[in-house]
């Protein structure tokens, strides 16, 4: 389901973008944006429904259902094909430059012939933007800065979120083949890096021929780049390159270690093998003198034969993990099953929520959570936020819903951090919430010292329990703004404020590197999905992987504790604030 729905949602999002670039009516554009959001939020597998059933889903209608059906049956949407032919491909790349929207991209193309990111750079360098309406030297400065900090898509890598669904679908299809004993994706995607270059798929089979054939003949594939006995490379419908390697089942563990990487981790592991008179490659761990294979069947066997505990894939970055695994000091990092609840989520009470409060609570309960915090946006975000009166009405809805659930619904809010560090509502009203996360949503291009100061000022508030998505980045779309992390960590300890690992695969904010520094400082963390739909609750695994990359243990993650731990944390901050 994840692949089908995500694939269809991507088509409608592209239609909306191309309509913007072609100058279409804003209402028409918004209709396709809403359709993309509704498809992404759908809990039913669209490939299992007929047109009539699709049209009954929340947010979809007969026209949308017809186009979905067209795509599922033919692999294309006529309207999208026409738009792609009409809109220069380079204009889409321009819209990924932070601060440059479709309207400006269209203006640059029509007036200056700019149709690529490189063309934009050249136009800025030659000061050609200054003669266009609404553009000038300040625009040049902002765009030059945005280009210098442009995310993954401009460097040939793409957000992990763009690759994970197609990788899982490829693996699921291969797993159904009778020849395949095991299958997994490897490489940077298995290490859950925030961006990847391509998708590496590894399969174990005694007869590799049918496996390679099924891979390259899949309807998920649009182009075959290479077809060999050991490796097949293709371009998928998602535009992602995928490489398949098939190994003998007896070599599975060694191959998985080798092809997961990272290169630096593998070098360090091989150095350890050499010192022990062994040789490690993708076929196994061998005695250098006799050539006898000592280990190969699974990863635990391979690592164990070198005197190491298994290193979780997200930690395999040559950041001290090999030495720790050999010395018995590798920490037991947080696992998905350790999470007792989620402390950042939205419902359709706020403007950007795509599911009802009850739908979100039901889905959280089905995940076995003991608590879930509904943190709809507060009043300082006029487009999506709730006034005091609306928050009080939501409080009544929560109380009524709570009677039917064992899961504790924490009444929360996502507060907006103002330019001076102020947050929504007055202190007395805020004191009535169970949990508040505060985030920067506006004025993201301010200098680093100012951003740091506003965040620290917010942390001083007794009702700000956590800082959400600290750097504001959207991977591949919007770069992180500058903050002084050391100052933030010091303030987090001093104010007893948690820092959030936002599990949305578009954010992963804190990053793994920032988590490691927070762990070293002893700062309390949360891992939260920032879910805006039921499907978003499945993103917790990405937050856990990011926490593992930063060596975070369950003891440091607040929502690995029970409800009493969370409530004690909030009460402690408020009491300490009163004491000051």
Phi, psi and omega per residue, in radians:
X1 nan -0.697 -3.075
X2 -0.988 -0.763 -3.098
X3 -1.203 -0.851 -3.071
X4 -1.011 -0.924 -3.080
X5 -1.140 -0.714 -3.136
X6 -1.173 -0.684 3.130
X7 -1.093 -0.790 -3.139
X8 -1.159 -0.743 3.134
X9 -1.045 -0.639 3.133
X10 -1.102 -0.655 3.139
X11 -1.118 -0.759 -3.119
X12 -1.240 -0.611 3.071
X13 -1.124 -0.646 3.106
X14 -1.184 -0.675 3.068
X15 -1.008 -0.798 -3.129
X16 -1.062 -0.770 3.141
X17 -1.097 -0.784 -3.121
X18 -1.192 -0.581 3.063
X19 -1.114 -0.719 3.081
X20 -1.045 -0.803 -3.102
X21 -1.186 -0.416 3.121
X22 -1.584 0.019 3.094
X23 1.410 0.448 -3.117
X24 -1.208 2.813 3.106
X25 -0.985 2.392 -3.059
X26 -1.087 -0.563 3.135
X27 -1.171 -0.652 3.111
X28 -1.175 -0.744 3.100
X29 -1.038 -0.814 -3.101
X30 -1.097 -0.585 3.126
X31 -1.082 -0.711 3.137
X32 -1.322 -0.545 3.038
X33 -1.115 -0.738 3.105
X34 -1.135 -0.679 3.119
X35 -1.099 -0.753 3.115
X36 -1.065 -0.738 3.124
X37 -1.137 -0.718 -3.136
X38 -1.154 -0.676 3.116
X39 -1.154 -0.760 3.131
X40 -1.116 -0.509 -3.108
X41 -1.565 -0.169 -3.086
X42 -1.082 2.376 3.128
X43 -1.597 -0.235 3.121
X44 -1.581 2.608 3.067
X45 -1.345 1.944 -3.057
X46 -1.067 -0.525 -3.112
X47 -1.204 -0.242 -3.128
X48 -1.709 0.022 -3.062
X49 -1.942 2.657 2.994
X50 -1.608 3.071 -3.063
X51 -1.007 -0.738 -3.110
X52 -1.095 -0.743 3.140
X53 -1.185 -0.684 3.113
X54 -1.041 -0.765 -3.069
X55 -1.142 -0.262 3.126
X56 -1.573 -0.163 -3.135
X57 -1.232 2.642 -3.107
X58 -1.039 2.201 3.087
X59 1.518 -0.098 3.133
X60 -1.937 2.716 3.101
X61 -2.377 -3.016 -3.061
X62 -1.147 -0.661 -3.133
X63 -1.156 -0.766 3.105
X64 -1.123 -0.773 -3.130
X65 -1.049 -0.663 -3.141
X66 -1.112 -0.728 3.139
X67 -1.224 -0.649 3.087
X68 -1.080 -0.810 3.135
X69 -1.060 -0.726 3.106
X70 -1.020 -0.769 -3.115
X71 -1.181 -0.745 -3.120
X72 -1.162 -0.529 -3.109
X73 -1.497 -0.608 -3.015
X74 -2.007 -0.263 -3.088
X75 1.451 0.131 3.120
X76 -2.673 2.855 3.052
X77 -2.130 2.108 -3.065
X78 -0.924 -0.755 -3.131
X79 -1.078 -0.720 3.141
X80 -1.153 -0.715 3.110
X81 -1.048 -0.718 3.130
X82 -1.147 -0.716 3.125
X83 -1.146 -0.712 3.126
X84 -1.077 -0.647 3.135
X85 -1.234 -0.512 -3.048
X86 -1.536 -0.478 -3.047
X87 -1.850 2.163 3.101
X88 -0.977 2.344 -3.057
X89 -1.046 -0.583 -3.107
X90 -1.110 -0.399 -3.132
X91 -1.165 -0.573 3.107
X92 -1.124 -0.711 3.103
X93 -1.071 -0.629 3.122
X94 -1.097 -0.642 -3.097
X95 -1.223 -0.219 3.089
X96 -1.466 -0.133 3.064
X97 -1.310 2.098 -3.114
X98 -0.938 2.271 3.110
X99 1.556 -0.020 -3.131
X100 -2.038 1.827 -3.094
X101 -1.574 3.080 -3.109
X102 -1.016 -0.659 -3.109
X103 -1.093 -0.797 3.136
X104 -1.213 -0.664 3.110
X105 -1.049 -0.733 3.135
X106 -1.150 -0.694 3.110
X107 -1.090 -0.785 3.138
X108 -1.087 -0.653 -3.133
X109 -1.242 -0.791 -3.069
X110 -1.219 -0.661 -3.050
X111 -1.603 -0.590 -3.034
X112 -2.064 -0.119 -3.113
X113 1.309 0.282 -3.136
X114 -1.274 2.144 -3.126
X115 -2.407 0.411 3.109
X116 -2.801 2.868 3.096
X117 -1.125 -0.696 3.109
X118 -1.117 -0.677 3.086
X119 -1.093 -0.619 3.085
X120 -1.142 -0.759 3.113
X121 -1.012 -0.778 -3.121
X122 -1.147 -0.672 3.124
X123 -1.153 -0.638 3.098
X124 -1.191 -0.788 -3.109
X125 -1.079 -0.545 -3.134
X126 -1.678 0.158 3.065
X127 1.030 0.549 -3.102
X128 -1.375 -0.282 -3.122
X129 -1.246 -0.411 -2.961
X130 -1.140 -0.368 -3.129
X131 -1.539 -0.033 -3.086
X132 -1.582 2.578 -3.124
X133 -1.067 2.251 3.092
X134 1.444 -0.048 -3.129
X135 -2.027 2.623 -3.123
X136 -2.918 -2.859 -3.097
X137 -0.990 -0.670 -3.138
X138 -1.146 -0.679 3.091
X139 -1.090 -0.714 3.109
X140 -1.041 -0.790 -3.130
X141 -1.069 -0.807 -3.110
X142 -1.119 -0.758 -3.123
X143 -1.224 -0.634 3.098
X144 -1.102 -0.712 3.095
X145 -1.147 -0.726 3.136
X146 -1.099 -0.720 3.135
X147 -1.140 -0.630 -3.134
X148 -1.201 -0.400 -3.103
X149 -1.979 0.278 -3.079
X150 -1.033 2.496 -3.011
X151 -1.345 -2.763 -2.901
X152 -1.047 -0.616 -3.007
X153 -1.138 -0.411 -3.136
X154 -1.502 -0.127 -3.118
X155 -1.920 0.221 3.108
X156 1.524 -0.067 3.084
X157 -1.854 2.821 -3.117
X158 -2.305 2.728 -3.129
X159 -1.025 2.450 3.100
X160 -0.933 -0.570 -3.135
X161 -1.078 -0.455 -3.139
X162 -1.441 -0.202 -3.059
X163 -1.948 -0.445 -2.952
X164 -1.150 -0.710 -3.074
X165 -1.163 -0.764 3.141
X166 -1.182 -0.613 3.106
X167 -1.111 -0.766 -3.131
X168 -1.176 -0.631 3.125
X169 -1.214 -0.717 3.087
X170 -1.036 -0.788 -3.137
X171 -1.142 -0.715 -3.120
X172 -1.090 -0.690 -3.130
X173 -1.230 -0.695 3.100
X174 -1.161 -0.604 -3.120
X175 -1.094 -0.406 -3.128
X176 -1.420 -0.161 3.136
X177 -1.304 2.389 -3.123
X178 -1.121 -0.419 -3.113
X179 -1.335 -0.374 -2.998
X180 -1.567 2.164 3.090
X181 -1.582 -0.678 3.116
X182 -2.546 2.654 3.092
X183 -2.669 2.529 3.121
X184 -2.820 2.729 2.954
X185 -1.541 2.621 -3.052
X186 -2.196 -2.647 3.066
X187 1.107 -2.732 -3.088
X188 -1.144 -0.410 3.119
X189 -1.217 -0.713 3.089
X190 -1.170 -0.554 3.075
X191 -1.343 -0.054 3.107
X192 1.010 0.712 3.006
X193 -1.174 2.655 -3.056
X194 -1.228 -0.412 3.018
X195 -2.306 2.686 -3.135
X196 -2.360 2.729 3.079
X197 -1.548 -0.638 3.121
X198 -2.809 -3.050 3.135
X199 -1.940 2.203 3.070
X200 -1.843 2.132 3.114
X201 -1.990 2.320 -3.134
X202 -2.107 2.308 3.119
X203 -2.279 2.591 3.071
X204 -1.930 2.160 -3.124
X205 -2.802 2.530 3.095
X206 -1.369 -0.425 3.113
X207 -2.093 1.662 -3.023
X208 -1.300 -0.382 -3.041
X209 -0.959 -0.957 3.141
X210 -1.086 -0.492 -3.140
X211 -1.224 -0.827 3.084
X212 -1.065 -0.706 -3.119
X213 -1.120 -0.777 3.135
X214 -1.116 -0.617 -3.137
X215 -1.148 -0.862 -3.067
X216 -1.354 -0.361 -3.131
X217 -1.610 0.023 -3.096
X218 -1.122 2.572 3.071
X219 -1.256 -0.087 3.040
X220 -1.424 -0.151 -3.042
X221 -1.822 2.332 3.109
X222 -1.863 -0.363 -3.101
X223 -2.683 2.385 3.059
X224 -1.749 2.087 -3.113
X225 -1.557 -0.652 -3.120
X226 -2.708 2.469 -3.138
X227 -2.394 1.749 -3.138
X228 -2.107 -3.050 -3.131
X229 -1.311 -0.512 -3.066
X230 -1.924 -0.411 -3.057
X231 -2.499 2.363 3.016
X232 -2.132 2.339 3.111
X233 -2.116 2.327 -3.107
X234 -2.410 2.894 2.923
X235 -1.877 2.243 -3.093
X236 -1.572 2.964 3.110
X237 -1.059 -0.426 3.106
X238 -1.417 0.017 -3.134
X239 1.412 0.197 -3.097
X240 -1.768 2.359 3.028
X241 -1.312 2.388 3.098
X242 -2.254 2.325 3.138
X243 -2.031 2.287 3.098
X244 -1.934 2.296 2.981
X245 -2.133 2.367 3.127
X246 -2.007 2.239 -3.103
X247 -2.146 2.839 3.040
X248 -1.131 2.493 -3.135
X249 -0.950 -0.609 -3.130
X250 -1.179 -0.310 -3.124
X251 -1.762 0.115 -2.989
X252 -0.960 -0.885 -3.068
X253 -1.097 -0.776 3.136
X254 -1.136 -0.718 3.132
X255 -1.129 -0.671 -3.130
X256 -1.158 -0.700 3.052
X257 -1.071 -0.838 -3.046
X258 -1.114 -0.842 -3.025
X259 -1.487 -0.191 3.010
X260 -1.330 -0.653 -3.127
X261 1.298 -2.698 -0.048
X262 -1.225 3.025 3.113
X263 -1.029 -0.760 -3.115
X264 -1.125 -0.701 3.090
X265 -1.101 -0.776 -3.126
X266 -1.105 -0.682 3.103
X267 -1.063 -0.787 -3.124
X268 -1.120 -0.714 3.130
X269 -1.162 -0.733 3.140
X270 -1.139 -0.619 3.076
X271 -1.069 -0.698 3.113
X272 -1.152 -0.700 3.123
X273 -1.073 -0.762 -3.129
X274 -1.062 -0.740 -3.139
X275 -1.108 -0.367 3.134
X276 -1.777 0.243 3.099
X277 1.319 0.472 -3.070
X278 -2.160 2.845 3.042
X279 -2.238 2.268 -3.131
X280 -2.000 2.244 2.998
X281 -2.514 -2.955 -3.061
X282 -1.250 -0.152 -3.125
X283 -1.716 -0.303 3.118
X284 2.710 -3.093 3.072
X285 -1.846 2.064 -2.976
X286 -2.066 2.573 2.973
X287 -1.243 2.229 -3.027
X288 -1.175 -0.526 -3.105
X289 -1.504 -0.864 -3.056
X290 -1.548 -0.365 -3.070
X291 1.370 0.069 -3.139
X292 -1.188 2.359 3.103
X293 -1.414 2.112 -3.074
X294 -1.605 -0.551 -3.093
X295 -2.807 2.582 3.116
X296 -3.020 -0.378 -2.913
X297 -1.201 -0.728 3.101
X298 -2.501 2.899 -3.037
X299 -1.126 -0.678 -3.135
X300 -1.058 -0.689 3.112
X301 -1.127 -0.749 -3.105
X302 -1.154 -0.884 3.131
X303 -1.122 -0.741 -3.112
X304 -1.068 -0.643 3.140
X305 -1.170 -0.267 3.079
X306 -1.817 0.229 3.086
X307 1.296 0.560 -3.091
X308 -2.220 2.652 2.897
X309 -1.424 2.779 -3.125
X310 -1.172 2.313 3.102
X311 -1.624 2.133 3.089
X312 -0.978 2.430 -3.082
X313 -0.875 -0.752 -3.115
X314 -1.097 -0.296 -3.115
X315 -1.604 -0.033 -3.014
X316 -1.467 1.214 -3.069
X317 -2.268 0.304 -3.099
X318 0.961 0.920 3.112
X319 -2.054 0.565 -3.139
X320 1.722 -0.014 -3.056
X321 -1.237 -0.555 -3.126
X322 -1.177 -0.797 3.128
X323 -1.119 -0.693 3.141
X324 -1.180 -0.706 3.139
X325 -1.171 -0.553 3.115
X326 -1.369 -0.518 -3.092
X327 -1.650 0.029 3.128
X328 1.314 0.335 -3.115
X329 -1.970 0.141 3.115
X330 -1.135 2.160 -3.073
X331 -1.213 2.667 3.023
X332 -1.434 1.729 -3.047
X333 -1.351 2.852 -3.095
X334 -1.037 2.445 3.091
X335 -2.034 2.794 -3.111
X336 -0.992 -0.670 -3.116
X337 -1.219 -0.176 3.125
X338 -1.365 -0.359 -3.042
X339 -1.253 2.207 3.141
X340 -1.733 -0.223 -3.126
X341 -3.014 -3.116 -3.104
X342 -2.295 2.300 -2.982
X343 -1.955 0.377 3.084
X344 -2.758 1.891 3.134
X345 -2.761 2.775 -3.036
X346 -2.189 2.743 3.036
X347 -2.235 3.137 -3.125
X348 -1.367 0.116 2.949
X349 -1.115 -0.621 3.040
X350 -1.677 2.760 -2.915
X351 -1.103 -0.416 -3.081
X352 -1.772 0.035 3.083
X353 -1.339 2.477 -3.052
X354 -1.954 0.033 3.138
X355 -2.416 2.698 3.139
X356 -1.229 2.854 3.094
X357 -1.011 -0.777 -3.118
X358 -1.148 -0.666 3.101
X359 -1.083 -0.724 -3.138
X360 -1.194 -0.752 -3.140
X361 -1.118 -0.757 3.120
X362 -1.039 -0.790 -3.126
X363 -1.135 -0.677 3.102
X364 -1.141 -0.714 3.120
X365 -1.121 -0.679 3.134
X366 -1.144 -0.388 3.073
X367 -1.437 -0.014 3.088
X368 1.461 0.247 -3.137
X369 -1.228 2.595 3.051
X370 -1.530 -0.376 3.138
X371 -2.709 2.705 3.077
X372 -2.562 2.250 -3.117
X373 -1.681 2.136 3.044
X374 -1.604 1.930 -3.025
X375 -2.039 1.102 3.113
X376 -1.098 2.697 -3.094
X377 -1.095 2.582 -3.106
X378 -1.654 -3.113 -2.855
X379 -1.171 -0.370 -3.083
X380 -1.346 -0.025 2.961
X381 -1.886 1.556 -3.001
X382 -0.971 -0.595 -3.078
X383 -1.201 -0.659 -3.007
X384 -2.140 -0.250 -2.966
X385 -1.416 2.852 -3.117
X386 -1.832 2.316 3.028
X387 -1.198 2.959 3.083
X388 -0.985 -0.739 -3.110
X389 -1.119 -0.717 3.121
X390 -1.181 -0.657 3.092
X391 -1.098 -0.690 3.114
X392 -1.161 -0.638 3.089
X393 -1.170 -0.684 3.101
X394 -1.137 -0.605 3.114
X395 -1.034 -0.707 3.108
X396 -1.161 -0.684 3.125
X397 -1.140 -0.679 3.104
X398 -1.108 -0.781 -3.130
X399 -1.063 -0.709 3.130
X400 -1.181 -0.695 -3.121
X401 -1.237 -0.605 -3.090
X402 -1.036 -0.514 -3.106
X403 -1.118 -0.345 -3.066
X404 -1.819 0.032 -3.065
X405 -2.299 2.440 2.991
X406 -1.312 -0.616 3.074
X407 -0.978 2.336 3.118
X408 -1.439 2.133 3.071
X409 -1.548 1.921 3.120
X410 -1.443 2.136 3.100
X411 -1.333 1.993 -3.052
X412 -2.357 -3.100 3.096
X413 -2.687 2.563 2.932
X414 -1.722 1.897 -3.074
X415 -1.498 2.567 3.089
X416 -1.620 2.247 3.119
X417 -1.476 2.003 -3.136
X418 -1.272 3.047 -3.078
X419 -1.099 -0.464 3.117
X420 -1.729 0.114 -3.127
X421 1.595 -0.005 3.106
X422 -1.266 2.761 3.131
X423 -2.235 2.995 -3.051
X424 -1.139 2.689 3.024
X425 1.169 3.059 3.118
X426 -1.703 2.834 -3.059
X427 -0.999 -0.671 -3.111
X428 -1.142 -0.722 3.134
X429 -1.187 -0.722 -3.139
X430 -1.110 -0.527 -3.121
X431 -1.130 -0.276 -3.137
X432 -1.453 -0.143 3.126
X433 -1.492 2.595 3.065
X434 -1.306 -0.609 -3.005
X435 -2.713 2.332 3.097
X436 -2.304 2.271 2.987
X437 -1.907 2.389 -3.119
X438 -2.025 2.395 -3.057
X439 -2.455 2.693 3.009
X440 -1.501 2.194 3.110
X441 -2.141 -0.207 -3.054
X442 -2.334 2.823 3.064
X443 0.924 0.920 -3.060
X444 -1.410 -0.195 -3.082
X445 -1.668 0.302 3.129
X446 -1.293 2.721 -3.137
X447 -1.031 2.671 -3.081
X448 -0.924 -0.823 -3.138
X449 -1.057 -0.623 3.127
X450 -1.247 -0.709 3.098
X451 -1.098 -0.753 3.137
X452 -1.079 -0.772 -3.092
X453 -1.125 -0.708 -3.119
X454 -1.179 -0.659 3.131
X455 -1.186 -0.767 3.129
X456 -1.116 -0.660 3.093
X457 -1.070 -0.703 3.104
X458 -1.144 -0.642 -3.136
X459 -1.113 -0.412 3.118
X460 -1.242 -0.314 -3.084
X461 -1.240 2.338 -3.084
X462 -1.129 -0.356 -3.121
X463 -1.762 0.089 3.045
X464 -1.643 1.854 -3.031
X465 -1.650 -0.405 3.126
X466 -2.662 2.668 3.019
X467 -1.787 2.167 -3.106
X468 -1.586 2.612 3.121
X469 0.434 1.321 -2.917
X470 -0.927 -0.718 -3.019
X471 -1.762 -0.061 3.057
X472 1.242 0.179 -3.047
X473 -1.306 2.654 2.912
X474 -2.171 1.936 -2.943
X475 -1.044 2.176 -3.139
X476 1.429 -0.094 -3.103
X477 -2.169 -0.740 -3.080
X478 -2.486 2.186 -3.125
X479 -1.252 2.807 3.074
X480 -1.184 2.539 2.977
X481 -1.497 2.821 -3.038
X482 -1.367 2.353 2.964
X483 -2.451 2.710 3.036
X484 -1.554 1.701 -3.018
X485 -1.118 -0.675 3.136
X486 -1.044 -0.729 3.118
X487 -1.168 -0.674 3.116
X488 -1.115 -0.767 -3.140
X489 -1.106 -0.740 3.113
X490 -1.086 -0.719 3.127
X491 -1.194 -0.638 3.119
X492 -1.067 -0.726 3.101
X493 -1.177 -0.758 -3.086
X494 -1.196 -0.597 -3.092
X495 -1.712 -0.045 -3.104
X496 1.048 0.807 3.134
X497 -1.924 2.355 3.102
X498 -1.420 2.708 3.008
X499 -1.954 2.344 -3.063
X500 -1.525 2.386 2.830
X501 -1.657 1.778 -3.110
X502 -1.336 2.064 -2.985
X503 -1.428 -0.113 3.088
X504 -0.983 2.219 -3.112
X505 -1.126 -0.223 3.036
X506 -1.427 -0.274 -3.083
X507 -1.975 -1.094 -3.030
X508 0.761 1.050 -2.946
X509 -2.357 1.817 0.319
X510 -1.134 2.645 2.996
X511 -1.400 2.948 3.118
X512 -1.045 -0.692 3.137
X513 -1.132 -0.684 3.123
X514 -1.224 -0.624 3.076
X515 -1.057 -0.751 -3.123
X516 -1.036 -0.716 3.128
X517 -1.207 -0.633 3.086
X518 -1.153 -0.705 3.107
X519 -1.082 -0.802 3.129
X520 -1.061 -0.558 -3.140
X521 -1.453 -0.239 -3.135
X522 1.416 0.436 -3.115
X523 -1.389 2.463 3.058
X524 -1.245 2.386 -3.128
X525 -2.070 2.762 2.884
X526 -2.183 2.678 2.983
X527 -2.097 2.011 -3.039
X528 -2.390 2.619 -3.034
X529 -1.465 -0.360 -3.015
X530 0.910 0.737 -3.018
X531 -1.216 2.339 3.024
X532 -1.955 -0.044 3.088
X533 -2.606 2.920 3.122
X534 -1.041 -0.748 -3.123
X535 -1.076 -0.510 -3.123
X536 -1.131 -0.380 3.136
X537 -1.115 -0.342 3.109
X538 -1.311 -0.109 -3.106
X539 -1.317 -0.115 -3.088
X540 -0.963 -0.569 -3.116
X541 -1.079 -0.552 3.125
X542 -1.242 -0.656 3.079
X543 -1.149 -0.686 3.105
X544 -1.107 -0.764 3.122
X545 -1.086 -0.688 3.097
X546 -1.130 -0.704 3.088
X547 -1.092 -0.686 3.100
X548 -1.140 -0.688 3.099
X549 -1.023 -0.534 3.119
X550 -1.675 0.163 3.067
X551 1.145 0.528 -3.120
X552 -1.351 2.364 3.107
X553 -1.759 2.808 3.132
X554 -1.024 -0.509 -3.107
X555 -1.118 -0.500 -3.119
X556 -1.574 -0.195 -3.092
X557 -1.725 1.973 -3.013
X558 -0.993 -0.781 -3.068
X559 -1.474 0.281 2.827
X560 -1.507 -0.187 3.102
X561 -1.597 2.996 3.135
X562 -1.377 3.133 -3.085
X563 -1.047 -0.681 -3.134
X564 -1.049 -0.660 3.129
X565 -1.116 -0.728 3.139
X566 -1.130 -0.829 -3.104
X567 -1.173 -0.618 3.075
X568 -1.132 -0.669 3.122
X569 -1.058 -0.815 -3.118
X570 -1.198 -0.709 3.141
X571 -1.144 -0.653 -3.139
X572 -1.126 -0.721 3.136
X573 -1.127 -0.762 -3.122
X574 -1.130 -0.686 -3.135
X575 -1.205 -0.679 3.100
X576 -1.149 -0.643 3.117
X577 -1.136 -0.705 3.111
X578 -1.134 -0.640 -3.123
X579 -1.155 -0.567 3.121
X580 -1.282 nan nan
